Amino acid sequence: MPLTFELCPGRMIGGNNPCFIIAEIGQNHQGDIEIAKKMIKMAKDCGADCAKFQKSELEHKFNKKALERPYTSKQSWGKTYGEHKRHLEFSHEQYRELQKYAEEVGIFFTASGMDEMAVEFLHELKVPFFKVGSGDTNNFPYLKKTAQKGRPMVVSSGMQSMETMRRVYETVKEHNQNFCILQCTSAYPLAPEDVNLRVIMEYQKEFPDIPIGYSGHESGISITVGAVAMGAKVVERHVTLDKSWKGSDHEASLVPEELAELVQSIRTVERALGTGLKRMLPCEVPCHDKLGKSVVAKTAIPKGTELTLDMLTVKVAEPKGVAPEDIFQLVGKKVTIDFEEDDSITVDAVDNYGKKAKA
């Protein structure tokens, strides 16, 4: 299975590719398509890679009693849960309009299919990838059918155990090689002590042949940046235009300024990760030239003397001499010139001195 794959046309994830940043609009659009368009444009302007929504076919996601139950929360858009959800649900034509707008703006567009019929519609819409929300992660018939459609998948893991996630991995892998798993804790907003970023490393061990990512519901950006530093290749954060708006997700969402800062911080951290190869870098040479130390004579050393360790010390010296890490190689070798106390011990003044090649 690939550690890297094409999640969207022309956009690889995993390996050394940039972290793929999903701006989760979800249902924070208040049921207003013009607000939804503003949020798509905001996601693009802030540097996110993808604007994502949540698509449900309500009669397939909820049973009748769930839709008919009273919903008196301050977040409600109707007297029943069904009325509330219908207010927030865009039609198929509206989804096509939003997809077209995202294409015009220049940002990838997709949605979480919140039930099997929603996935069918999104497949028809030809979204670049399917997002599996945490509520469907242990819905194995849904997972199998979604994986069989052949589109790349991003699978969240809120409310699941490692045992379940192993089953998820095997179920999807059987039908679809191009997927990643996101560490996620399903609480809104999410307290730092419940984030559990170390699961990212556990997923990397358990599933070493797929990219691992992070879906966050915490306040602020620092934890998500930390996830990228730990190796997250995809991150997802809810976004909003106003945290005071009606809806339970707004409090755990990022406003435009925060999203822009998150994107910039992730790109900075990516540059800082480097290659893992430890060596002196060109940018360090000026500091080394100024402050790097050398072996010097601790006392006067006549020509022909065989060096012992007590004749030598280490100081910042001019000119540069033998490097401190090679001081023990000098012991037992003879000097070919006279050295005054405090003189640099230079390579060309030590008989048969050859710096050993380092691994």
Protein Blocks (a to p, Z undefined) as FASTA:
>chain_A
ZZbdcfbghiagehjbccdddddfkjmnnopaklmmmmmmmmmmnopabdcdddddfklm
pcfklmmpccfbfkbcbfbfklmmmmmpccfklmmmmmmmmmmnopacddddfbfklmmm
mmmnopabdcddfklmmmmklmmmmmmnopacdddfehiafklmmmmmmmmmmmombdcd
ddddddddddfklnommlmmmmmmmmmmbccddddfbecjklmmmmmmnopabdcddddf
bfkbgcjklmmpccfklmmmmmmmmmmmmmmnonopacddfklmmmmmmmoccdddfbdc
dehiacdfklpccdddddddddfklmmmmgopacfbdcdehiacdfklcghiacdddZZ
